[in-house]
Amino acid sequence: ILSFAQIKKYILPEYRQDFENLIGIDSLQKVKDRRGFIGTITTAADKDGRTYWQEFNLFISVNKFGEAEANILGRDITAQQEEREQHSKELKASLAKELMLTEVTKMLYIFNISINTQTLKFTYTLDKNSPLNRNSSIKSNDYEIFYEECKNFVCAGSQKDLELHLSPEKIRSYASKTGFIGSTEYACSFENRISWVEINIFSLVNSKGMPIITLLGRNVTEAHEKANTEAQLKIAQAANETKSKVLSNLSHDIRTPINGIMGMLKIAERYRNNQKKIDDCLKKIDISANHLLTLLNDSLELNRLENGRIVFDNDSFEIKALINEIDMIIRPTADDASITLTTKNISGKCPRIFASSLHIRQIMMNILSNAVKYNKKNGKID
């Protein structure tokens, strides 16, 4: 039988004081005149590199000699605690991803409309400063009704473009496409003032395999007001073309880290009881999410898009670390396609280089993602 001191030494340091406060000698002396349930604590102990969790409950009763007796009931709650911790980690990872994408969208757009191409029902989010928020009550989630309502705000000169890009028939036709479809601008009359709205059109597939058209709009009135000369208008048109190309490239670039995140989430779901596997998945999700956020910050920085200029940073970084990050993102996709991916350590000859690490990573990931996409089953990539 282990003594109190022997039991206590197995408990992790941060839980020993609570253990002492409940069933230590001095603590028991203080509650010896009480009866029934006294209290409960949860403690953790480390054994063979794994954390085990126990719950201790203290009761005070009277024995047949009329003496107070402490009854300490303990039970192992390791499985329940690990399940709670795992659920908490998965929830935090999911919330972090959702928050990141939501905040990026908020920074860039005044409205986000998602349309089901089969039913033409839609959902939306509006920024508080969106003209739609102030001038349209959006009484129905039927896109055909909403489209007719929006025509009341679009100026006559933009009505033809509206019909050409955003009519219900056109929305249905986008279902056969994927990624970034195009960008267009409209002049709208709100509160006796002309405002310009830019709409970027994307075709995505939801978790049920259903084509969804997403319309992301932003207010570009200020840019139009500044473009008051023919030269400025030409610059704006050139910037718009550059922006469309960047957004088209972005729709391709972000697919790889998103696929990595989705693959790791599936693996984490499959190995819920394997803490080592879960930690590895969370690490790879973190790397993919950081790369995704960097891509978005770099590619969607509006000043660069407006000016048609991409800035290449010149920083020092380790080749080995870069290759490891790319490997973590690409490997799940390669594994799903039954393709063997082999990397070799070349950092001994050239441990560090000076370049734009973001664009080097983009180039390598585009090459490798295409190597996976156009490979054969059971193929190899070196």
C-alpha positions in Angstrom: 0.0 0.0 0.0 1.4 3.4 -1.0 1.7 6.1 1.6 0.3 9.7 1.0 3.8 10.9 0.3 4.5 8.1 -2.3 1.2 8.8 -4.1 1.9 12.6 -4.1 5.3 12.3 -5.8 3.7 10.7 -8.9 1.3 13.7 -9.3 2.5 16.4 -11.6 3.8 19.5 -9.7 1.0 21.9 -10.7 -1.6 19.5 -9.2 0.1 18.6 -5.9 -1.1 21.6 -3.9 -4.8 20.8 -4.8 -4.1 17.2 -3.8 -2.6 18.3 -0.5 -5.5 20.7 0.2 -8.1 18.0 -0.1 -6.6 14.9 1.5 -3.4 16.0 3.2 -3.0 15.3 6.9 -3.6 18.9 8.0 -6.6 19.2 5.6 -8.2 16.0 7.0 -7.8 17.3 10.6 -9.7 20.4 9.6 -12.7 18.5 8.3 -12.8 15.5 10.7 -15.9 16.8 12.4 -17.9 17.1 9.2 -19.8 14.2 7.6 -20.7 13.1 4.1 -19.2 14.4 0.9 -16.4 16.9 1.4 -15.0 17.7 -2.0 -13.5 16.5 -5.3 -10.3 17.2 -7.3 -8.9 16.2 -10.6 -5.1 15.5 -10.8 -2.7 14.4 -13.5 0.2 12.0 -13.2 3.0 11.2 -15.6 4.0 7.6 -16.4 6.2 6.3 -19.2 5.8 9.6 -21.1 2.0 9.6 -21.0 -0.3 11.7 -18.8 -2.9 9.9 -16.7 -5.8 11.7 -15.1 -7.5 10.7 -11.8 -10.5 12.0 -9.9 -10.4 11.9 -6.1 -13.6 12.3 -4.0 -13.4 12.7 -0.2 -16.2 11.5 2.2 -16.1 11.6 6.0 -18.0 8.9 7.9 -18.1 7.3 11.4 -16.8 3.7 12.0 -18.3 1.3 14.5 -16.1 2.7 17.3 -17.6 6.2 16.8 -14.4 7.5 15.2 -14.2 9.8 12.2 -13.0 8.0 9.1 -11.8 9.5 5.8 -13.0 7.6 2.7 -11.1 8.5 -0.4 -12.6 7.2 -3.6 -10.6 7.5 -6.8 -11.2 6.7 -10.4 -9.3 6.9 -13.7 -10.7 9.5 -16.1 -7.8 9.6 -18.6 -10.0 8.5 -21.5 -12.7 11.2 -20.8 -10.1 13.9 -20.3 -8.2 13.1 -23.5 -11.5 13.1 -25.4 -12.3 16.6 -24.0 -8.8 17.9 -24.8 -9.0 16.5 -28.3 -12.4 18.0 -28.9 -11.1 21.3 -27.6 -8.1 21.2 -30.0 -10.3 20.4 -33.0 -12.7 23.1 -32.1 -10.0 25.7 -31.8 -8.4 24.7 -35.1 -11.8 24.9 -36.8 -12.6 28.2 -35.3 -9.2 29.6 -36.2 -9.6 28.6 -39.8 -13.1 30.1 -40.0 -12.1 33.3 -38.2 -9.1 33.8 -40.5 -11.1 33.5 -43.7 -14.0 35.6 -42.3 -11.6 38.4 -41.3 -9.8 38.4 -44.6 -13.2 38.6 -46.4 -14.3 41.5 -44.1 -11.2 43.5 -44.9 -11.7 43.3 -48.6 -15.4 43.2 -49.3 -18.7 45.0 -48.4 -20.9 42.0 -49.3 -20.6 38.3 -49.8 -23.4 36.4 -51.6 -23.5 32.6 -52.2 -25.9 31.2 -54.7 -27.0 27.6 -55.2 -26.9 27.2 -59.0 -29.8 24.6 -59.0 -32.3 26.3 -56.8 -31.1 29.9 -57.1 -31.5 30.3 -53.3 -28.8 32.4 -51.7 -27.2 33.3 -48.4 -25.4 36.6 -47.7 -23.3 38.7 -45.4 -23.3 42.5 -45.6 -20.9 45.0 -44.1 -22.6 47.6 -42.0 -21.3 50.2 -44.5 -22.6 48.4 -47.6 -25.1 50.4 -49.7 -27.2 47.3 -49.9 -27.5 47.3 -46.1 -28.9 50.8 -46.1 -31.1 50.7 -49.2 -32.3 47.1 -49.7 -34.2 45.1 -47.2 -33.6 41.8 -49.0 -37.0 40.3 -48.3 -36.4 37.0 -50.0 -33.6 34.5 -50.4 -34.7 33.9 -54.0 -31.9 35.3 -56.3 -34.4 36.0 -59.1 -36.4 38.4 -56.9 -33.2 39.9 -55.4 -31.8 40.5 -58.9 -34.9 42.3 -60.0 -34.7 44.5 -56.9 -31.0 45.3 -57.5 -31.8 46.5 -61.0 -33.7 49.4 -59.4 -30.3 50.7 -58.0 -28.1 50.1 -61.0 -27.6 53.0 -63.3 -28.9 52.8 -66.9 -25.4 52.7 -68.4 -24.6 49.6 -66.3 -27.8 47.6 -66.9 -26.5 45.8 -70.0 -23.3 44.7 -68.1 -25.5 43.5 -65.2 -27.6 41.4 -67.5 -24.5 40.0 -69.2 -22.7 38.9 -66.0 -25.2 38.5 -63.2 -28.6 37.5 -64.6 -30.2 34.3 -63.1 -29.6 32.5 -66.4 -25.9 33.6 -66.4 -25.5 32.4 -62.7 -26.8 29.0 -63.7 -24.3 28.8 -66.6 -21.3 29.3 -64.2 -22.0 25.9 -62.6 -19.8 24.2 -65.2 -16.8 26.4 -64.3 -14.5 26.3 -61.3 -12.4 28.9 -59.5 -12.3 32.6 -60.4 -14.7 33.4 -63.2 -14.3 37.2 -63.7 -14.6 40.7 -62.3 -17.0 43.5 -63.3 -18.0 47.0 -62.1 -21.4 48.7 -61.9 -22.5 52.3 -61.3 -25.3 52.4 -58.8 -27.5 55.3 -57.5 -27.7 55.4 -53.7 -29.1 58.3 -51.8 -28.8 60.7 -54.8 -25.1 59.8 -55.2 -23.4 57.6 -57.8 -21.4 54.8 -56.2 -19.3 52.2 -58.0 -19.3 48.5 -56.9 -16.8 45.9 -58.1 -18.0 42.3 -58.1 -15.7 39.3 -58.3 -17.3 36.0 -59.3 -16.1 32.6 -58.1 -17.5 29.1 -58.7 -17.0 26.7 -55.9 -18.2 23.3 -54.8 -19.7 22.8 -51.3 -19.3 19.7 -49.1 -22.3 18.0 -50.8 -20.7 18.4 -54.3 -23.1 21.2 -55.2 -21.9 24.1 -57.4 -22.1 27.4 -55.5 -21.5 30.8 -57.1 -20.0 33.4 -54.8 -20.2 37.1 -55.5 -17.7 39.2 -53.5 -18.3 42.9 -53.8 -16.3 46.0 -52.8 -16.8 49.7 -53.0 -14.5 51.2 -55.6 -16.2 54.7 -55.8 -13.1 56.5 -54.5 -10.9 54.9 -57.2 -13.4 56.1 -59.9 -13.6 59.6 -58.4 -9.8 59.9 -58.5 -9.6 58.7 -62.1 -10.8 62.0 -63.5 -8.4 62.1 -66.5 -8.1 59.9 -69.5 -4.6 58.8 -68.4 -5.9 57.8 -64.9 -8.8 55.8 -66.5 -6.3 53.9 -68.6 -4.2 53.1 -65.5 -7.4 51.9 -63.7 -8.3 49.6 -66.7 -4.8 48.2 -66.7 -4.8 47.7 -63.0 -8.2 45.9 -63.3 -6.7 43.5 -65.9 -3.8 42.8 -63.6 -6.1 42.3 -60.6 -8.2 39.8 -62.6 -5.0 37.9 -63.5 -3.8 37.9 -59.8 -7.2 36.7 -58.6 -7.2 34.0 -61.2 -3.7 32.8 -60.1 -4.8 33.1 -56.5 -7.7 30.7 -57.0 -5.1 28.2 -58.1 -2.5 28.9 -55.5 -4.9 28.6 -52.5 -6.2 25.2 -53.6 -3.1 23.3 -52.5 -3.0 24.5 -48.8 -6.7 24.2 -48.5 -6.5 20.6 -49.8 -3.7 20.0 -47.2 -5.9 21.4 -44.4 -8.9 19.3 -45.5 -6.7 16.2 -45.7 -5.3 16.7 -42.3 -8.7 17.2 -40.8 -9.8 13.9 -42.3 -6.8 12.1 -40.9 -7.4 13.7 -37.5 -11.0 12.5 -37.5 -9.8 9.0 -38.4 -7.3 8.9 -35.6 -9.2 10.6 -32.8 -7.5 8.4 -30.1 -4.0 8.8 -31.4 -2.6 11.9 -29.7 0.7 11.8 -31.6 -1.1 11.6 -34.9 -3.5 14.4 -33.9 -0.5 16.7 -32.9 1.2 16.0 -36.2 -2.0 16.9 -38.1 -2.5 20.1 -36.1 1.2 21.1 -36.9 0.6 20.6 -40.6 -2.7 22.4 -40.5 -0.9 25.3 -38.8 1.8 25.4 -41.6 -0.9 25.2 -44.4 -3.0 27.9 -42.7 -0.1 30.2 -42.3 0.9 29.8 -45.9 -2.7 30.4 -47.0 -2.9 33.6 -44.9 0.4 34.8 -46.4 -0.8 34.1 -49.9 -4.0 36.1 -49.2 -2.2 39.0 -47.5 0.3 39.2 -50.4 -2.0 38.7 -53.4 -5.0 40.6 -52.1 -3.3 43.7 -50.9 -5.4 46.3 -52.6 -2.8 48.9 -53.2 -0.6 46.5 -55.1 -3.5 45.3 -57.2 -4.6 48.9 -57.9 -1.1 49.8 -59.1 -0.6 46.6 -61.0 2.6 46.0 -59.0 3.9 42.9 -57.1 6.7 43.5 -54.7 9.3 40.7 -54.3 10.9 40.7 -50.8 14.6 39.7 -50.4 15.0 37.8 -47.2 17.3 35.1 -45.8 15.8 31.7 -45.1 16.8 28.0 -44.8 16.3 25.7 -47.8 15.7 22.7 -45.5 12.9 24.4 -43.5 11.2 25.6 -46.8 11.4 22.1 -48.3 10.0 20.6 -45.1 7.0 23.0 -45.1 6.3 22.3 -48.7 6.6 18.6 -48.1 4.0 18.7 -45.3 1.5 20.6 -47.5 1.9 18.5 -50.6 2.4 15.0 -49.1 -1.3 14.4 -48.1 -2.5 15.1 -51.7 0.3 12.8 -53.0 -0.7 10.0 -50.6 -4.3 10.3 -51.6 -3.2 9.8 -55.2 -1.0 6.8 -54.3 2.1 8.7 -55.4 5.5 8.4 -53.7 7.1 11.7 -52.8 10.8 11.7 -52.1 12.8 14.7 -50.9 16.6 14.9 -50.5 18.5 17.1 -48.1 20.7 19.6 -50.0 21.1 22.1 -47.2 24.7 21.0 -46.6 26.0 22.6 -49.7 23.7 25.7 -49.5 22.1 26.1 -46.1 20.6 29.6 -46.6 19.6 31.7 -49.6 18.4 35.2 -50.2 15.2 35.5 -52.2 11.4 36.0 -51.8 10.6 33.0 -49.8 6.8 33.4 -50.5 7.3 33.3 -54.3 9.9 30.5 -54.2 7.3 28.5 -52.1 4.5 29.3 -54.6 6.6 28.2 -57.6 7.7 25.0 -56.0 4.1 24.2 -54.8 2.7 24.9 -58.2 5.2 22.6 -59.8 4.7 19.8 -57.3 0.9 20.1 -57.3 1.0 19.7 -61.1 3.4 16.8 -60.7 0.8 15.1 -58.5 -2.2 16.1 -60.7 -0.7 14.9 -64.0 1.2 11.8 -62.6 0.0 8.2 -63.0 -1.3 6.0 -60.2 1.5 4.6 -58.0 3.8 7.1 -59.7 6.8 8.8 -58.1 8.0 12.4 -57.6 11.7 13.1 -56.6 
